Amino acid sequence: MEERLKKIKLLILDVDGVMTDGRIIFDSNGVESKFFNVKDGHGIKMLQRSGIEVGIISGRESQVVYNRAVELGIGQVYQKSLDKLVPYRQMLEATGLTDEEVAFMGDDVIDIPLLKRVGFAAAPADAVEEVFEFAQFVAKNKGGWGAVRELCDLILKAQGNWETVTSRYYA
């Protein structure tokens, strides 16, 4: 597992069920809300500080996702992607990376083709059962409750960057 993690230069995340707990909330005016975990966001920022790019591929489209991506400095955001391999290939072309240099966290059957393709596949603890056989890592936490942070920390530590990106907090 560590050898695979050392090669990672891009982390791609699904949104609903990975960056969020999977719930979609609509108020009486039809305004959509989602719950994101601040620890996951901090993990993403630490990965970016270590030089690893982060992207999003989601099957749904939501302004909330664009807002969160902007807040986190995530530039590559693909929504309404029912075939996630299409934007994935675009990301590889844009970055010049290979499958082995990409990690992906997904939680549902729509994510399986991408989980099978990337160099490191991960899932939150509450992913659907079919996903687990394709994941090299299953987080202890559920989607939206720290699963992304676990993966970010795992990558940082495997690449020897944990101390560098966290040293400012111990100064």
Secondary structure, DSSP 4 states (H G I P E B T S, - for coil): -HHHHHT--EEEE-STTTTB-S--EE-TT--EE--B-HHHHHHHHHHHHTT-EEEEE-SS--HHHHHHHHHHT--EEE-S-SSTHHHHHHHHHHHT--GGGEEEE--SGGGHHHHHHSSEEEE-TTS-HHHHTT-SEE-SSPTTTTHHHHHHHHHHHHTT-HHHHHGGGT-
